[in-house]
Amino acid sequence: MDPRSSSVPRQLPVKRKRRRPTTVDAFGHDVLRMIFVLLDLVHLIRCSAVCKSWSTVINKLKLLQILYQKQHQIDAASFSDASAYSERLLNIHLEQLAMDQHKFSLQEGPADIFQWKGHLKRVNQCRMKMGMILTGVGDKEMRLWSAESGKCLDEFFLPDKAPLIDFDFDEGKVVGLVGTRICIWKRIGIRDIFSSRDGLFTKGLCMRYVDPLAVIGCEDGKVRVFDMYSRKCSQIIKMHSGSVTCLSFSDDQLIVSGSSLGSLTMSDLSSDQRVATLSTASSAGIRTLCLNPSSHLLFAGSTDGFASCWDLRTLRTVWKTRISPNVLYSMDHLRNDKSRLVVGGIDGIVRILDQENGIVLSGCIMDESGNVPNRSTDKYGAIEKKKVKRLSEDVHIDLMPHRPPITCLGVGMQKIVTTHNDKYIRLWKFRNN
């Protein structure tokens, strides 16, 4: 009998679903408790700042209070006495302890760089928050990494040939400026991509996002506010006569923008017009902005190498310092940190500045003399470990060997991530002496 004439139906091959890697979100509270009780005070503080769920577990167990009691040798009676113990006061002490460790490690502590090829072509932008790093712009995908291990946690692919211009993320989604649209990738549950209509605005150059709004700076000098729930442009504000090159958008919906003509303007969502202009006394373009809501200070980096600071309560210049021979591309600070500002630019030097006066406290570069033994690997290749070299004040920067520019940077607790418009991602880890 010819097997081809058999009435038995052929079984089609079963398509195996691609298994997604397990993340920390899959751990239950019981597993997290077992991990957290093994940590010391500083690492526990850092974990409590990662996300709301971790903070909830730590607070329920009162681990911070217990460790603080042990370190300061407070007896149980005094510890439980309401007059001697205040949870609010404890949180202030713990936050100050973490900030002091962060501040001194950036300024003078030893450091290592973990470097790996994160993208096939090049990468020139990064964001760091909640213990994770998001990188992209240069090829057709964004990648999410662990800020502790450098391992890839997730990938987000662009829906079409339109270029990725800017992006940001939070616990539930990734938001990207793609061509002339806003795209949203869900991080939890079914992987969907939501997109605004084509031709929503003219060419966008930068974006900042605070849920549920994304603010886009455009080539025509206008800022467009995009509501991600209605998926519509809810507001258009004329900010500059030149292109909007950089933005800062705060939790209280204050918008600050810089232009290619060197102007700085402010607005808020209660107005359709700019409400204030900051004096820059320069025609050099503004390339990067960083707003500290805790101190009401605004920091800007220009195309001629100047870093500047304004107090938004008085609209006056606090300081202005030339720290680089040319363009400053990026600046950032740890949220709620009022002391240290990290700046990177075309000369490839990571500079640590004092936020209050603009003094350069330290300059750091990667030591090219050789690798430190490191066995860590990822599917993208080996993660090289290198030492950080601190520059003395009398070093002539122009005479130093060529280094790739720092196109973008992000700051976490005792960590800095940098991109350089090449395939590499560098994670700088600082320690206390």
C-alpha positions in Angstrom: 0.0 0.0 0.0 1.3 3.4 -1.0 1.9 5.4 2.2 1.0 8.5 0.3 -2.6 7.3 -0.1 -3.0 6.6 3.6 -6.0 8.3 5.2 -4.0 9.0 8.3 -3.4 12.8 8.5 0.1 14.0 8.7 1.1 15.7 11.8 2.5 19.2 11.4 5.6 20.1 13.3 4.7 21.9 16.6 6.1 25.4 16.8 7.9 26.0 20.0 7.3 29.3 21.6 10.3 31.2 22.4 10.9 31.2 26.1 11.4 34.6 27.6 14.2 34.9 30.2 13.2 34.9 33.8 13.5 38.3 35.4 13.4 39.5 39.1 9.8 40.4 38.6 9.0 36.7 38.6 10.3 36.3 42.2 7.6 36.2 44.9 7.8 38.2 48.1 9.0 35.1 50.1 12.1 34.7 47.8 12.8 38.4 48.0 12.7 38.3 51.8 15.2 35.5 51.9 17.6 37.5 49.7 17.2 40.8 51.5 17.9 39.5 55.0 21.4 38.6 53.8 22.3 42.2 52.7 24.1 44.9 54.6 22.7 48.3 55.3 24.1 50.1 52.2 23.0 47.4 49.7 19.6 47.2 51.3 19.1 51.0 50.9 20.0 50.6 47.2 17.6 47.7 46.8 14.8 49.7 48.4 15.2 52.4 45.7 14.9 50.0 42.8 11.1 49.8 42.6 7.9 50.0 44.7 7.5 46.2 45.1 11.1 45.8 46.6 10.6 48.8 48.8 7.3 47.4 50.1 9.0 44.1 51.1 11.9 45.8 52.8 9.6 48.2 54.7 7.3 45.4 55.9 10.2 43.4 57.3 11.6 46.6 59.0 15.1 45.5 57.8 16.4 49.0 57.5 15.3 49.9 61.1 16.9 46.7 62.5 20.3 47.2 60.7 20.3 50.9 61.7 19.7 49.9 65.3 22.6 47.4 65.2 25.1 49.8 63.6 24.3 52.6 66.0 24.0 50.3 69.1 20.5 51.5 70.0 18.9 49.4 72.7 15.5 47.8 72.0 13.7 50.0 74.6 14.9 53.2 73.1 14.4 51.9 69.6 10.7 51.2 70.3 10.1 54.4 72.2 8.2 56.8 70.0 10.0 59.8 71.5 13.4 58.4 70.6 12.6 56.8 67.3 10.9 58.3 64.2 10.6 56.4 61.0 10.7 59.6 59.1 13.9 60.6 60.9 15.4 57.2 60.2 14.7 57.5 56.5 16.4 60.9 56.4 19.5 59.3 58.1 19.5 56.4 55.7 19.2 58.5 52.6 22.0 60.8 53.8 24.2 57.8 54.5 23.6 56.5 50.9 24.2 59.9 49.4 27.4 60.4 51.3 28.7 57.0 50.1 27.7 57.9 46.5 29.3 61.3 46.7 32.7 60.3 48.0 33.0 57.2 45.8 32.4 59.3 42.6 34.8 61.9 43.7 37.8 59.9 45.0 37.0 56.2 45.3 38.5 53.4 43.1 36.5 52.3 40.1 36.3 49.7 37.4 34.8 49.8 33.9 32.8 46.9 32.5 32.7 47.2 28.7 30.8 45.1 26.2 29.6 45.2 22.6 25.9 45.9 23.2 24.7 46.6 19.6 25.5 45.3 16.1 26.2 48.7 14.6 26.4 51.5 17.1 24.7 53.0 20.1 24.7 56.6 21.2 22.0 57.0 23.8 21.3 55.4 27.2 19.0 55.8 30.2 19.6 54.3 33.7 17.0 53.9 36.4 15.6 51.2 38.8 18.8 49.2 38.5 18.4 48.9 34.7 20.0 50.5 31.6 18.2 51.1 28.3 20.4 51.7 25.2 19.6 52.4 21.6 19.7 54.8 18.6 22.0 53.7 15.8 20.4 50.5 14.8 16.8 49.1 14.8 16.4 48.0 18.4 16.7 49.0 22.0 18.1 46.7 24.7 17.5 46.6 28.4 20.5 45.6 30.6 21.1 44.9 34.3 23.1 47.7 35.8 24.6 45.2 38.2 25.8 42.4 35.9 25.6 43.9 32.4 23.4 41.1 31.2 20.7 41.7 28.6 17.2 41.5 30.1 15.0 42.4 27.1 14.9 43.7 23.5 12.5 46.1 21.9 12.4 46.2 18.0 11.3 49.2 15.9 8.1 48.6 14.0 9.4 49.9 10.6 12.2 51.8 8.8 11.6 55.1 10.6 14.7 56.1 12.8 14.7 56.0 16.5 15.5 59.5 17.8 15.0 59.4 21.5 13.5 57.2 24.3 12.8 56.6 27.9 11.3 53.9 30.1 9.6 53.1 33.5 8.4 50.0 35.3 5.6 49.2 32.7 6.7 50.5 29.3 9.3 51.9 27.0 8.4 55.2 25.1 10.2 56.1 21.9 10.3 59.0 19.5 10.3 57.1 16.1 10.4 59.3 13.0 7.3 61.6 13.4 5.5 59.3 15.9 5.5 58.3 19.5 5.7 54.5 20.0 5.0 52.6 23.3 6.3 49.1 24.0 4.6 47.3 26.9 7.2 45.7 29.2 4.7 43.5 31.2 2.2 41.0 29.8 1.4 40.7 26.1 4.1 42.5 24.0 2.2 45.1 22.1 3.4 48.3 20.3 1.1 51.3 20.3 1.8 54.1 17.9 0.5 57.5 17.3 -0.7 58.6 13.9 1.8 59.3 11.1 2.7 62.9 10.5 1.7 63.9 14.1 4.4 66.6 14.1 7.3 67.9 12.1 10.8 66.5 12.6 11.4 65.8 16.3 14.9 66.2 17.8 14.5 65.2 21.4 11.9 63.7 23.9 11.3 63.6 27.6 8.7 61.5 29.3 6.8 61.6 32.6 3.8 59.3 32.7 1.3 59.9 31.1 2.9 62.7 29.0 5.7 62.7 26.5 7.2 66.1 25.5 8.8 66.4 22.0 11.2 69.2 21.0 10.9 69.9 17.3 12.9 71.5 14.5 10.4 74.3 14.1 11.1 75.6 17.6 7.9 74.2 19.1 7.4 71.8 21.9 4.5 69.3 21.4 2.9 67.5 24.3 1.7 64.0 23.6 -0.9 62.3 25.8 -0.2 58.5 25.7 -3.7 57.5 26.9 -5.7 59.5 24.3 -2.8 59.0 21.8 -3.2 62.6 20.7 -1.1 65.8 20.7 -2.7 67.7 23.5 -0.7 70.9 23.4 1.7 72.9 21.2 4.0 75.5 22.8 6.2 77.9 20.8 9.5 78.0 22.7 12.2 79.2 20.3 12.9 80.7 16.9 15.5 78.0 16.3 15.4 74.2 16.7 14.7 72.7 20.1 17.8 70.6 20.7 17.2 69.4 24.3 14.5 69.2 26.9 13.9 68.7 30.6 10.5 67.8 31.9 9.8 67.6 35.6 7.3 65.7 37.7 5.4 68.9 38.4 5.1 69.4 34.6 7.6 72.2 34.2 9.2 72.2 30.7 12.6 73.7 30.1 14.1 73.7 26.6 17.3 74.7 24.9 17.8 75.7 21.3 20.5 75.6 18.6 20.7 79.4 18.9 21.8 79.3 22.6 18.5 80.4 24.2 16.8 78.7 27.2 13.1 79.0 27.8 10.6 77.7 30.4 6.9 76.9 30.4 4.4 74.7 32.1 1.3 72.9 31.0 -1.0 75.6 32.4 0.2 77.9 29.5 0.4 77.6 25.8 3.3 80.1 25.7 6.8 80.2 27.2 6.6 81.9 30.6 10.3 82.8 31.2 13.6 83.1 29.3 16.9 82.5 31.0 19.9 84.7 30.2 22.8 82.8 28.6 24.9 85.7 27.3 26.2 83.4 24.5 25.3 82.3 21.0 26.6 78.8 21.4 24.0 76.1 21.1 22.6 74.4 24.1 23.3 70.7 23.7 22.1 69.1 27.0 19.9 70.0 30.0 19.5 68.5 33.5 17.0 69.7 36.1 17.3 68.9 39.8 13.8 69.4 41.3 15.2 68.9 44.9 17.3 72.0 44.7 15.5 73.9 41.9 18.7 74.1 39.9 18.9 73.8 36.2 22.2 72.7 34.5 23.1 73.1 30.8 25.9 72.0 28.6 26.8 74.0 25.4 28.5 73.4 22.1 31.5 75.5 23.2 32.3 73.4 26.3 30.6 75.5 29.0 28.6 74.0 31.8 26.2 76.5 33.4 23.7 76.6 36.3 20.6 78.6 37.0 18.3 78.9 40.1 14.8 78.5 38.8 13.3 80.3 41.8 15.2 83.6 40.9 15.9 82.9 37.2 19.5 84.0 37.9 22.8 82.4 36.9 24.5 80.6 39.8 27.8 79.7 38.0 29.3 79.1 34.5 32.5 77.1 33.9 34.3 76.0 30.8 35.2 72.4 31.4 35.8 71.0 27.9 37.5 72.3 24.8 34.4 71.6 22.8 30.8 70.1 22.9 29.2 68.8 26.1 26.8 66.1 25.0 25.3 64.9 28.3 24.9 65.5 32.0 23.0 63.8 34.8 22.9 63.3 38.5 21.3 60.8 40.9 17.8 61.6 41.8 17.6 63.7 45.0 21.4 64.2 45.0 22.1 67.9 45.5 25.9 67.6 45.5 27.3 65.9 42.4 26.8 66.4 38.7 28.3 64.1 36.1 29.2 65.6 32.7 30.5 64.0 29.4 31.4 65.4 26.1 33.5 65.2 22.9 36.8 64.7 24.7 35.7 61.4 26.3 36.3 62.4 29.9 33.8 61.7 32.7 33.8 64.8 34.9 32.4 65.0 38.4 31.2 68.6 39.3 30.0 70.2 42.5 26.4 71.3 41.8 26.7 74.3 44.1 29.7 76.1 42.4 30.6 74.2 39.2 34.1 73.2 40.4 35.4 70.1 38.7 36.2 67.7 41.5 37.5 64.8 39.4 38.1 63.7 35.8 38.0 60.0 34.8 39.0 58.1 31.7 39.4 54.4 30.9 42.9 53.0 31.5 44.0 51.6 28.2 47.1 49.8 29.6 45.4 46.4 29.8 42.4 44.4 30.8 41.7 43.2 34.4 41.0 39.4 34.4 37.2 38.9 34.1 35.3 35.8 33.1 31.9 37.3 32.7 30.3 36.6 29.3 26.9 37.3 27.6 25.4 36.2 24.4 26.8 39.4 22.9 30.3 38.4 23.8 32.8 38.9 26.7 32.4 41.7 29.2 35.8 43.3 29.5 36.9 44.7 32.8 39.2 47.8 32.9 40.5 50.2 35.5 39.5 53.8 35.8 42.3 56.4 35.7 41.7 59.7 37.5 43.3 62.8 35.9 45.3 65.3 37.8 44.5 69.0 37.5 47.6 69.8 35.6 47.1 67.3 32.8 47.0 68.9 29.3 43.9 67.4 27.8 44.8 68.3 24.2 48.0 66.2 24.5 46.3 63.1 25.6 45.6 60.2 23.2 42.3 60.2 21.3 39.3 58.8 23.1 35.8 58.2 21.8 33.3 61.0 22.7 30.7 60.4 25.5 27.5 60.9 23.5 25.2 60.1 26.5 25.5 59.1 30.1 23.2 58.1 33.0 23.9 58.1 36.7 22.8 55.5 39.3 23.9 54.7 42.9 27.8 54.6 42.6 27.4 53.8 38.9 27.7 55.7 35.6 26.7 54.3 32.2 28.2 55.8 29.0 27.7 55.4 25.3 30.2 56.6 22.6 28.6 56.3 19.1 30.2 52.9 18.6 29.2 49.3 19.5 30.4 49.6 23.1 28.5 50.2 26.3 30.6 51.1 29.4 29.4 50.7 33.0 31.5 52.6 35.5 31.3 51.1 39.0 32.7 53.2 41.9 33.6 52.0 45.4 34.4 53.6 48.7 38.0 53.8 49.9 
